[in-house]
Amino acid sequence: MTPKLIVMHYGIFWLLLALVAGAMMPTQAAINNKLAIIVQHPVLSAFISFAVGTVALFGYVLLSGIPLGQLALAKNAPAIAWTGGLLGAFFVAAVVTLVPRLGVALTFSLLVAGQMTLTLIIDHYGLLGVPVKTVNWPRVLGIFFVIAGVMLIRKF
């Protein structure tokens, strides 16, 4: 799909939202790293980050009028659906641990390489209920370009 078709298909707002959200990840990592230095432990920093995020999301739910009664529906979710918070906690704690050792650029280059590799596997097999999108050479080539980028960032 050409860039113009991508914008027409998805809409500029959603593309910009994805870019801004992506930009927040290294910003969060740097901020959480600063907090880890102050509290002298990366996991405490991750814990504080999640606590602040939980309060912020609760405030949003209250202000937006999302019915809290729907929380009871969560009991019907499959066990795998409950692991998202664990994965998020691992991610944030790992990033806070990695940033002072690898730097923000290398950390996120490796994270993106890992993300892209797993996305191909999830798409190819339709894991976790996503639509199947088989692996093809252009997608694999994209992963190799990401890995090449990681190597360039690491070298320079």
Buried (B, 14 or more C-beta within 10 A) or exposed (E): EEEEEEBEEEEEEEBEEEEEEEEEBBEBBEBBBEBBEEEEBBBBBBBBBBEEEEEEEEEEBEEEEEEEEEEEEEEEEEEEEEEEEEEBBEBBBBBBBBBEEBEBBBBBBBBBBEEBBEBBEBBBEEEEEEEEBEEEEEBEEEBEEBBEBBEEBEEE
